[in-house]
Amino acid sequence: MLAINSNGVLVDQYAKQKFLLKKYSINTLVFVWKAFFKTLAVLLKLGAFVLKIVSYIFLGMTAILLLLFVTRRR
């Protein structure tokens, strides 16, 4: 559909709507991807933190078992 805008220029409304739809759908896709990767990064950081805590627990348990083993031998 052709229309005249406020500047007096002939504009194809359908093409304009199609362009805007395409533009906003691409922006939405970019937003979704950014949110996905940010969530993934947060989950990876959280996983690394949990892994660090678990490794410290196992290190502590190993140290305690080693101490028990050494003191029992004497």
C-alpha positions in Angstrom: 0.0 0.0 0.0 1.4 3.4 -1.0 1.1 6.4 1.3 2.5 9.9 1.7 4.4 10.4 4.9 4.7 13.7 6.9 7.6 14.9 4.7 5.5 14.5 1.5 7.4 11.4 0.3 5.7 8.5 -1.2 6.3 5.4 1.0 5.5 1.7 0.5 3.8 0.8 3.8 4.0 -2.9 3.3 7.8 -2.8 2.6 8.3 -0.5 5.6 6.4 -2.9 7.9 8.3 -5.9 6.5 11.6 -4.1 7.1 10.6 -3.2 10.6 9.4 -6.7 11.3 12.7 -8.1 10.0 14.7 -5.6 12.0 13.0 -6.3 15.2 13.0 -10.1 14.7 16.8 -9.9 14.2 17.1 -7.7 17.4 15.0 -10.2 19.3 17.2 -13.1 18.1 20.3 -11.2 19.1 18.8 -10.5 22.5 17.8 -14.2 23.0 21.3 -15.3 22.0 23.0 -12.8 24.4 20.7 -13.9 27.2 21.5 -17.5 26.5 25.3 -17.0 26.5 25.1 -14.8 29.7 23.1 -17.6 31.4 25.6 -20.2 30.2 28.5 -18.1 31.5 26.8 -17.7 34.9 26.2 -21.4 35.1 29.8 -22.2 34.2 31.1 -19.8 36.8 28.7 -21.4 39.4 29.8 -24.9 38.3 33.5 -23.9 38.7 32.8 -22.5 42.2 31.0 -25.7 43.3 33.8 -27.8 41.8 36.4 -25.7 43.7 34.5 -26.2 47.0 34.2 -30.0 46.3 37.9 -30.2 45.6 38.7 -28.4 48.8 36.5 -30.8 50.7 38.2 -33.8 49.2 41.6 -32.2 49.8 40.7 -31.8 53.5 39.4 -35.3 53.7 42.6 -36.6 52.2 44.7 -34.6 54.6 42.6 -35.9 57.6 42.9 -39.5 56.4 46.6 -39.1 55.9 47.0 -37.7 59.4 45.0 -40.6 60.9 47.1 -43.1 58.9 50.4 -41.5 60.0 49.4 -41.2 63.7 48.1 -44.7 63.8 51.4 -46.2 62.5 53.4 -44.9 65.4 
